[in-house]
Amino acid sequence: MSSVRTNSRGPAALEPAAELQFDAILRVCANLTAPRPLEELLDELLSEARNILPCDAAALYLGDADQLLLVCRQNGNAKHDVRVAMLNLGLRASAVAAAGPGDPADPIAAHVARTGQPLSIVDVHALPHEAPFRFDESAWEGMRVHIVSVLAAPMVDHDGQVVGVLELLNRRSADGQVAPFTSRDEETLVSLAAVAAVSVRNARLHEQLSLSHLDTILRLASAAEFRDGDTGDHIRRMSLYCEAVARALGRSADWSRRLLFASPMHDVGKLAIPDAILKKPGPLTAEERRTMQEHTVVGARLLSGAYNDILIMAERIALGHHERWDGKGYPHGLAGPEIPEEARIAAIADVFDALTNQRIYKPAFSFAEAMQLMGAEGGRHFDPAVLEAFLSIRGDLESIYDAYRPN
């Protein structure tokens, strides 16, 4: 029996009612039209595909220049997000296909992207030697699933361009057994992939608009950073740390994204601080320290009166990111939950980045040294719950640190 199926119909027991699949696809179309962050859209696409065609795992690949990037994968109820930087602030996702045309070493997803045709495989471990594709097990390391059957479909946009690949693994029959994907499954996934292509294109346009907004924010915020003798990388690292912590705390993708956009403006009030104080190489006098502390109030005043959700959040961050959990911070000596959550998150990100960055008045600590120092401040400087979330994502923080390593 061939391990690659093209047009044969599988066991009838696996074919769900056509009208149910049609209704499900209509629901997907309706749900995916609303603007949203691309990574959130990708998670929902995979969840919907696995709901309509029950299977053990799913993956979504997106085209980027001449590469195909694995950007999202799911297994069971767990989501394993392969981080993709939609705002040019984070790290690149892993490239899974960059071989030349017709290369027999092509992974399945790359072959589907090149040919623009769906592909159903009964058993990936019984592929003939001459098959022009292979199953790339490395993409599923750590997922604890033994892959047998695979179904992949290209995501083709209105212009006929393949923008990605939707891939399902291990079809489950009604009695829970691994089985081949049917020709009806293939038709359904092709329809879902077409919806996905349009949704991804729209999400990318939305992300491009968001990127232009963020670029403006970063340029404005950088004006204060440059006066402080820093570079724009500080606000990039700090904002990425904030978003990562928010996600670790279980905040929504939308709230986390707002925090990513708002946190770069935390020190915008430094525009009003004299250079003699801002760039002083030695300790500040009591009077100079009071002047420096005014940057929180000035920043909040500059951002006040806005009706935009990002600027409203930015105002709270500017005012509260130097408050302390124990009430010994400034400008108002707020304590505990009196401090807005976004300011509590920004405080941790800002202090950590300050520790790892050289300033005119101090050397830089190593990443490991800074993490150790941070861990001792729970319940004093920092919200213990936020600090716990911060410490739990050390790997993500180190990736951001490496991507925008301080000089």
C-alpha positions in Angstrom: 0.0 0.0 0.0 1.4 3.4 -1.0 2.0 5.8 1.9 1.1 8.8 -0.3 -2.6 9.2 -1.1 -3.8 11.5 -3.8 -7.5 10.9 -4.7 -8.5 7.7 -2.9 -11.4 8.0 -0.4 -10.6 6.7 3.1 -12.9 4.9 5.5 -16.4 6.2 5.4 -16.4 6.3 9.2 -13.9 9.2 9.1 -16.0 11.4 6.9 -18.0 14.0 8.9 -21.3 15.2 7.5 -20.7 17.6 4.7 -23.2 20.1 6.0 -21.5 20.2 9.4 -18.1 20.9 7.8 -19.7 23.6 5.6 -21.3 25.2 8.7 -17.9 25.0 10.5 -16.1 26.7 7.7 -18.7 29.5 7.6 -18.1 30.0 11.3 -14.4 30.2 10.8 -14.9 32.8 8.0 -17.0 34.9 10.3 -14.7 34.6 13.3 -11.5 35.5 11.5 -12.6 38.7 9.8 -12.1 40.9 12.8 -8.7 42.7 13.0 -6.4 41.1 15.6 -2.7 40.4 16.2 -1.3 37.9 13.7 -0.1 35.4 16.4 -3.6 35.3 17.9 -5.1 34.7 14.5 -2.7 31.8 13.9 -3.6 30.1 17.2 -7.3 30.3 16.3 -6.7 29.0 12.8 -5.0 25.9 14.2 -7.6 25.4 16.9 -10.5 25.7 14.4 -8.7 23.3 11.9 -8.3 20.7 14.7 -11.9 21.1 15.8 -13.2 20.5 12.3 -10.8 17.6 11.5 -9.9 15.9 14.8 -6.2 15.2 14.9 -3.3 15.0 17.4 -1.4 18.1 16.2 -1.3 21.0 13.8 1.2 23.4 12.4 1.1 26.6 10.4 4.0 27.9 8.2 4.2 31.3 6.7 6.3 32.5 3.7 9.0 35.1 4.3 11.0 36.0 1.2 12.5 32.7 0.0 11.9 30.8 3.3 9.1 29.0 4.9 8.9 29.7 8.6 7.3 27.5 11.2 5.4 30.1 13.3 2.8 28.2 15.3 2.1 24.6 16.3 -0.4 22.9 18.6 -0.5 19.5 20.3 -3.6 18.4 22.2 -4.8 21.2 24.4 -1.3 22.7 24.7 -0.1 25.5 22.5 3.5 25.6 21.6 4.1 29.0 20.0 7.2 29.3 18.0 7.8 33.0 18.5 7.5 35.1 15.4 8.4 38.8 15.5 5.5 40.7 13.8 6.9 44.1 14.8 10.6 43.7 14.0 11.2 43.8 17.8 11.8 40.2 18.6 13.6 37.2 17.2 13.1 35.5 13.8 11.1 32.3 13.8 12.9 29.1 12.8 13.3 28.6 9.0 12.3 25.2 7.9 12.7 25.4 4.2 15.3 27.1 2.2 16.4 24.4 -0.2 16.6 24.8 -4.0 13.7 23.9 -6.3 13.1 20.2 -6.5 15.5 19.4 -3.7 14.6 15.8 -2.5 15.4 16.9 1.0 12.4 19.3 1.1 10.2 18.9 4.2 6.6 18.2 3.5 5.5 21.8 4.1 8.1 23.1 1.7 7.1 20.7 -1.0 3.4 21.8 -0.7 4.5 25.4 -0.8 6.5 24.9 -4.0 3.9 22.8 -5.8 0.9 24.7 -4.6 -0.9 21.4 -4.2 -2.3 19.6 -1.1 -0.6 16.4 0.0 -1.9 13.5 2.1 0.4 10.9 3.5 -0.9 7.7 5.1 2.4 6.8 6.9 5.3 9.2 7.0 7.6 6.4 8.1 6.8 4.4 4.9 7.6 7.0 2.3 9.3 5.6 -0.8 13.0 6.4 -1.1 12.3 8.3 -4.4 9.7 10.6 -2.8 10.5 14.3 -3.5 9.8 15.2 0.1 10.5 14.0 3.6 8.9 14.3 7.1 11.0 16.7 9.2 10.8 15.2 12.7 13.0 18.0 14.1 10.0 20.4 13.9 8.1 18.3 16.4 10.8 17.6 19.0 9.5 17.9 22.5 5.9 17.6 21.4 5.5 14.0 22.7 3.5 12.8 19.7 4.4 10.0 17.3 3.4 11.2 13.9 2.0 8.8 11.3 -0.5 10.4 9.0 -0.1 13.9 7.6 -2.3 16.2 5.6 -1.0 19.6 4.3 -2.6 22.3 2.2 -1.1 25.5 0.7 -2.6 28.8 1.7 -3.1 30.6 -1.6 -4.2 34.2 -1.7 -6.4 36.0 -4.3 -3.3 36.7 -6.4 -2.5 33.0 -6.6 0.6 33.4 -4.3 1.3 30.7 -1.7 1.6 32.7 1.6 1.9 29.6 3.8 1.0 26.0 4.6 -1.5 24.5 7.0 -0.5 21.1 8.2 -2.5 18.5 10.3 -1.0 15.4 11.8 -2.5 12.1 13.0 -6.2 12.0 12.0 -8.3 10.5 14.8 -11.3 8.3 14.0 -14.5 8.2 16.0 -13.0 5.5 18.2 -9.9 7.5 18.9 -7.5 5.5 16.6 -4.9 7.1 14.3 -6.1 6.8 10.8 -5.4 8.2 7.3 -6.9 11.5 6.3 -9.7 11.1 3.7 -10.3 12.9 0.4 -13.2 14.8 2.1 -10.7 15.9 4.8 -8.4 17.2 2.1 -11.2 19.2 0.5 -12.1 20.7 3.9 -8.5 21.6 4.7 -8.0 23.2 1.3 -11.1 25.4 2.0 -9.7 26.3 5.5 -6.3 27.1 4.0 -8.0 29.5 1.5 -9.7 31.3 4.4 -6.5 31.3 6.3 -4.6 33.0 3.4 -7.1 35.9 3.2 -7.1 36.2 7.0 -3.3 36.3 7.2 -3.1 38.9 4.5 -5.5 41.1 6.3 -3.8 40.6 9.6 -0.4 41.5 8.0 -1.9 44.7 6.7 -3.2 45.5 10.2 0.2 44.7 11.7 1.9 47.0 9.1 -0.3 49.8 10.3 0.5 49.0 13.9 4.2 48.9 13.1 4.0 52.4 11.6 2.4 53.6 14.9 5.0 51.8 17.0 7.8 53.2 14.9 6.5 56.7 15.6 6.3 55.9 19.3 9.8 54.5 19.4 11.2 57.6 17.6 9.6 59.9 20.1 10.6 57.8 23.1 14.1 57.6 21.8 14.6 61.3 22.0 14.5 61.0 25.8 16.8 57.9 25.7 19.4 59.6 23.6 19.6 62.5 26.0 20.1 60.0 28.8 23.2 58.7 26.9 21.3 55.5 25.9 20.3 54.0 22.6 16.9 53.0 21.3 17.8 49.4 22.1 16.9 50.1 25.8 13.3 50.8 25.0 13.1 47.9 22.6 14.4 45.5 25.2 12.3 47.0 27.9 9.1 46.9 25.9 9.7 43.3 24.8 10.4 42.3 28.4 7.1 43.9 29.4 5.1 42.0 26.8 6.7 38.7 27.7 5.9 39.2 31.4 2.3 40.1 30.6 1.8 37.0 28.6 3.4 34.9 31.4 0.8 36.4 33.8 -1.9 35.2 31.5 -3.0 38.6 30.2 -4.8 38.8 26.9 -2.9 39.2 23.6 -4.5 42.5 23.1 -3.6 43.9 26.6 0.0 42.5 26.2 0.3 44.2 22.8 -0.9 47.5 24.2 1.7 47.2 26.9 4.3 46.6 24.2 3.3 49.8 22.5 2.8 51.9 25.7 5.9 50.9 27.7 8.5 52.7 25.4 7.1 56.0 26.6 7.9 55.3 30.3 10.7 57.9 30.4 9.4 60.5 28.0 9.3 63.0 30.9 13.1 63.1 30.8 12.8 65.5 27.9 12.2 68.2 30.6 15.2 67.2 32.8 18.4 69.5 32.4 21.4 67.8 30.9 23.5 68.8 33.9 21.4 66.4 36.0 20.5 63.8 33.4 24.1 63.3 32.4 25.8 63.9 35.7 28.5 61.2 36.1 28.5 61.3 39.9 25.9 61.1 42.7 23.0 63.5 42.6 22.4 66.0 45.4 19.0 65.8 47.2 17.7 68.7 45.2 18.9 67.2 41.9 17.3 63.9 42.8 14.0 65.6 43.4 14.3 67.2 40.0 15.1 63.9 38.4 12.1 62.3 40.0 9.8 64.9 38.4 10.3 63.1 35.1 7.5 60.7 36.1 5.0 63.5 36.7 6.1 65.5 33.6 5.8 62.4 31.5 2.3 61.6 32.7 1.3 65.2 32.0 2.6 65.0 28.5 0.6 61.9 27.8 -2.6 63.0 29.7 -5.9 63.8 28.1 -5.7 61.1 25.4 -8.6 59.0 24.3 -6.3 56.3 22.8 -6.0 53.2 24.9 -2.2 52.9 24.3 -1.6 56.5 25.4 -3.9 56.1 28.5 -1.8 53.0 29.5 1.4 54.9 28.7 0.4 57.7 31.1 -0.1 55.3 33.9 3.3 53.7 33.2 5.1 57.0 33.0 3.6 58.1 36.4 4.0 54.8 38.2 7.0 52.9 37.0 9.2 54.2 39.9 6.7 53.3 42.6 7.6 50.3 44.8 5.6 47.5 46.1 6.6 48.4 49.7 5.5 52.0 49.3 9.0 53.5 49.3 8.9 54.7 45.6 8.0 57.9 43.9 6.3 60.2 43.0 3.3 59.3 45.3 4.6 56.5 47.5 1.9 54.1 46.3 2.1 50.6 47.7 1.0 47.1 46.6 -2.1 46.9 44.3 -2.5 50.7 44.4 0.2 50.8 41.7 -1.4 50.0 38.2 -0.4 46.6 37.0 1.2 47.9 33.8 3.4 50.1 35.9 4.4 47.2 38.1 5.4 45.2 35.1 7.3 48.1 33.6 9.1 48.7 36.8 10.6 45.2 36.7 11.5 45.4 33.0 13.1 48.9 33.4 15.2 48.0 36.5 16.4 44.7 34.9 17.5 46.4 31.7 19.2 49.2 33.7 21.1 46.5 35.6 22.4 44.9 32.4 23.2 48.1 30.7 26.3 50.3 31.3 25.6 53.8 32.5 27.9 56.8 33.0 27.6 56.2 36.8 27.9 52.4 36.9 29.1 49.3 35.0 26.8 46.7 33.6 25.9 43.4 35.4 25.8 40.2 33.4 22.5 38.6 32.6 22.9 36.0 35.3 24.0 38.6 37.9 21.0 40.8 37.1 18.5 37.9 37.4 19.9 37.0 40.8 19.6 40.6 42.0 16.0 40.8 40.7 15.1 37.6 42.6 15.9 39.2 46.0 13.4 42.1 45.5 10.1 40.4 45.6 7.8 42.0 48.2 10.1 45.0 48.5 10.7 46.7 45.2 8.5 44.5 43.1 5.1 42.8 43.1 5.9 39.2 44.1 3.5 37.7 41.5 4.9 39.8 38.7 8.4 39.0 39.7 7.6 35.3 39.8 6.2 35.5 36.2 9.4 37.4 35.2 11.7 34.8 36.7 9.7 31.9 35.1 10.5 33.1 31.6 14.3 33.3 31.9 14.8 31.7 28.4 12.5 34.2 26.7 14.2 37.1 28.5 17.7 35.9 27.5 16.6 35.6 23.9 15.5 39.3 23.9 18.7 40.3 25.7 20.8 38.5 23.1 18.9 40.0 20.2 19.4 43.5 21.5 22.5 43.0 23.6 23.6 46.2 25.5 27.0 47.6 24.4 
